[in-house]
Amino acid sequence: MGYRLGFSKALGMPKLITLEPTNHCNLKCPLCPTGVGDTSVEYGLFKLDKYKKVIDVFSKWAQTVQLFSWGEPVLNKSFPEMIRYAPQSPHKIRSTTSVNLNAVTDDQIKGLLTSNLDALHISIDGVTQEVYEKYRVGGNLGTVFNNLKKLISTKKLHKSKTKIVWDFIVMRQNEHQVEEAKKIAKEFGVPINIDCVRTNLKEDTLKPVDEMIDTYGKWLPKNPMYNSYNMETKKRNESMEFCKSPWMETMVNWNGDVFPCSCVHTEEKDRMGNIFEQDFKEIWNGEKYVPARKELLGQSNDVTTICHTCKKMVIQEENRILTNKYLIGRTGIKNQQKNYS
């Protein structure tokens, strides 16, 4: 891989592609920029004809396409056809998606499970309406479970190989329901992923961790088993590793703007280029991707990208950790914690 050799120009092309069917959503999740009505981006739908052209380009090297990002994919009425197109010959690209199941229609359910989709993830963060709607604002758990039953029966009817997965994000208001969720998932006959909530989906890696915990701490679980952060030291429990994303993957939103990864909210100022206006190979090793990789490699560069901001926050956090470790070693006082950022 190019990053191992210190190359700022990628030797290969991205294997993982994230395409955004739409950034519209029917829910108002409070930690998601779409859910809170972020006005820093334009909203729209990925047109089917343009989507097919993008798949035609990426099919030369991509192995997997993720069809979800900052919205609810089923709000794009062409969504089942989008999924169906990716694995078709000569593309043969694996496809995955994630939905909240509040707005899916019976026709879409059939379409999803007869389209050669590899994995369908369902976001369900609670087992009672009271708990579920605290985060999935505007959602109806009864509707979700009813549609999940339809998915399972439709899968059996059509002998679909699509893997249906329940994704449960643990937060303070639902952490007491984790075991019950596991039980219900077993009754449905679907696997369940238990994941930890981030402080804020847009800014989690772009602002100081202690600041984010102070602002969004009310959502973080009390049980440290389910918390990605140390609430006393106000740091992440695990150090962030070297980011390989700009060498391995790319993300294209509904209007063709290209971003280095799916963690980045799709503001125009942070885009690497636009695939509707440029050849992707020019973008991939172009005027923004190369400086972004140089920054991650510690090489001099003169163009600031979203990767610069992300790395700056990571270094700041690592410096706080190292400073604390030094103080603890010198004083022997384990609880001496300060903000050295």
Residue pairs with C-beta under 8 A, 6 or more apart in sequence:
1 11
1 12
1 244
1 247
1 248
2 8
2 9
2 10
2 11
2 12
2 247
2 293
3 242
3 244
3 247
3 293
3 296
3 297
5 11
6 297
6 299
7 293
8 290
8 291
8 293
8 294
8 297
8 299
8 301
9 285
9 290
9 293
10 246
10 247
10 284
10 285
10 289
10 293
12 61
12 247
13 60
13 61
13 62
13 281
13 284
14 58
14 61
14 62
14 248
14 249
14 250
14 284
15 61
15 62
15 63
15 64
15 248
15 249
16 62
16 63
16 64
16 65
16 66
16 248
16 249
16 250
17 58
17 62
17 64
17 65
17 66
17 93
17 249
17 250
17 251
17 252
18 65
18 66
18 68
18 69
18 249
18 250
18 251
18 252
18 261
18 262
19 46
19 51
19 54
19 55
19 65
19 66
19 67
19 69
19 82
19 251
19 252
20 46
20 68
20 69
20 70
20 71
20 251
20 252
20 253
20 254
20 266
21 45
21 46
21 51
21 67
21 68
21 71
21 73
21 75
21 76
21 78
21 79
21 82
21 254
22 43
22 44
22 45
22 46
22 71
22 72
22 73
22 75
22 76
22 254
23 34
23 41
23 43
23 44
23 69
23 70
23 71
23 253
23 254
23 266
24 34
24 43
24 44
24 45
24 71
24 72
24 75
25 32
25 34
25 35
25 70
25 71
25 72
25 75
26 72
26 75
26 100
26 102
26 103
26 138
27 35
27 72
27 100
27 102
27 136
27 137
27 138
27 139
28 35
28 36
28 37
28 137
28 138
29 35
29 135
29 136
29 137
30 36
30 135
30 137
30 219
31 135
31 197
31 198
31 199
31 200
31 201
31 216
31 219
32 70
32 201
32 202
33 40
33 41
33 70
33 201
33 202
33 265
34 70
34 71
35 137
38 202
38 265
40 265
40 267
41 70
41 265
41 266
41 267
41 268
42 255
43 71
44 254
44 255
45 75
45 76
45 78
45 254
46 76
46 78
46 82
46 253
46 254
47 78
48 78
48 81
48 82
50 256
50 276
51 78
51 82
51 85
52 85
54 252
54 256
54 275
55 65
55 85
55 86
55 91
55 93
56 91
57 275
57 280
58 65
58 93
58 280
59 90
59 91
59 92
59 93
62 93
63 93
63 94
64 93
64 94
64 95
64 96
65 86
65 93
65 94
65 95
65 96
66 95
66 96
66 97
66 262
67 73
67 79
67 82
67 83
67 86
67 95
67 96
67 97
68 97
68 98
68 99
69 251
69 253
69 262
69 266
70 253
70 265
70 266
72 99
72 100
72 102
72 103
73 79
73 97
73 98
73 99
74 99
74 103
74 104
74 105
74 108
75 103
76 82
79 108
79 111
79 112
80 107
80 108
80 111
80 112
80 115
81 111
81 115
83 95
83 97
83 111
83 112
83 115
83 116
83 117
84 111
84 115
84 116
85 91
86 93
86 94
86 95
87 93
87 94
87 95
87 115
87 116
87 118
88 116
94 118
95 116
95 117
95 118
96 117
96 118
96 119
96 120
96 121
97 112
97 117
97 119
97 120
97 121
98 120
98 121
98 122
98 123
98 167
99 120
99 121
99 122
99 123
100 122
100 123
100 136
100 139
100 144
101 122
101 123
101 124
101 143
101 144
101 147
101 148
101 151
102 136
102 138
102 139
102 140
102 143
102 144
102 147
104 112
104 147
106 150
109 147
109 150
109 151
109 154
110 154
110 158
112 120
112 151
112 162
113 120
113 151
113 154
113 155
113 158
113 160
113 162
114 158
114 160
116 161
116 162
117 162
118 162
118 163
119 162
119 163
119 164
119 165
120 151
120 162
120 163
120 164
120 165
121 165
121 166
121 167
121 193
122 144
122 148
122 151
122 164
122 165
122 166
122 167
122 190
123 136
123 167
123 169
124 132
124 141
124 144
124 148
124 166
124 167
124 168
124 181
125 131
125 132
125 135
125 136
125 168
125 169
125 170
125 171
125 174
126 132
126 133
126 134
126 135
126 136
126 141
126 173
126 174
126 177
126 181
127 141
127 177
127 180
127 181
127 184
128 141
128 177
129 140
129 141
129 142
131 173
131 174
131 177
132 139
132 141
132 144
132 174
133 139
133 140
133 141
134 173
134 174
135 169
135 171
135 173
135 174
135 219
148 164
148 166
148 188
148 190
149 188
151 164
152 164
152 188
152 189
152 190
154 160
155 162
155 164
163 191
164 190
165 190
165 191
165 192
165 193
166 181
166 185
166 188
166 190
166 191
166 192
166 193
167 192
167 193
167 195
168 174
168 178
168 181
168 192
168 193
168 194
168 195
169 195
169 196
169 197
170 178
170 194
170 195
170 196
170 197
170 221
170 226
171 197
171 219
171 220
171 221
172 218
172 219
172 220
172 221
172 222
173 219
175 221
175 222
175 223
175 226
178 194
178 226
181 192
181 194
182 192
182 194
185 191
185 192
194 226
196 221
196 226
196 227
196 228
197 219
197 220
197 221
197 228
198 204
198 228
199 209
199 212
199 213
199 215
199 216
199 217
199 219
199 220
199 229
200 212
200 215
200 216
201 265
202 265
203 212
204 212
205 240
205 263
205 310
205 313
205 314
206 306
206 309
206 310
206 313
207 313
208 313
208 316
208 317
208 341
209 229
209 234
209 235
209 236
209 313
209 317
210 234
210 235
210 339
210 341
213 220
213 229
213 231
213 234
214 234
217 231
220 227
220 228
220 229
220 231
221 227
224 230
224 237
227 237
228 236
228 237
228 238
229 235
229 236
229 237
230 236
230 237
232 335
232 337
233 324
233 337
234 337
234 339
235 317
235 320
235 321
236 317
239 318
239 321
240 314
240 317
240 318
242 296
243 261
243 296
243 307
243 310
243 311
245 260
245 261
245 263
246 260
246 261
246 289
246 292
246 293
246 296
246 307
247 293
249 260
249 261
249 262
250 258
250 259
250 260
250 261
250 272
250 284
251 258
251 259
251 260
251 261
251 262
251 264
251 266
252 258
252 259
252 275
253 259
253 266
255 274
255 276
256 274
256 275
256 276
256 277
257 266
257 268
257 271
257 273
257 274
257 275
258 271
258 272
258 273
258 274
258 275
258 280
258 283
259 266
259 270
259 271
259 272
259 306
260 272
260 289
260 292
260 305
260 306
260 307
264 270
264 306
270 305
270 306
271 288
272 283
272 286
272 288
272 289
272 292
272 305
273 282
273 283
273 286
273 288
274 283
275 283
278 286
283 289
287 303
288 303
288 305
290 301
291 301
291 302
291 303
291 304
291 305
291 308
292 305
292 306
292 307
292 308
293 307
294 300
294 301
295 301
295 305
295 307
295 308
295 311
296 307
296 311
316 341
317 341
319 340
319 341
320 339
320 340
320 341
323 340
324 336
324 337
324 338
324 340
327 333
327 336
328 334
328 336
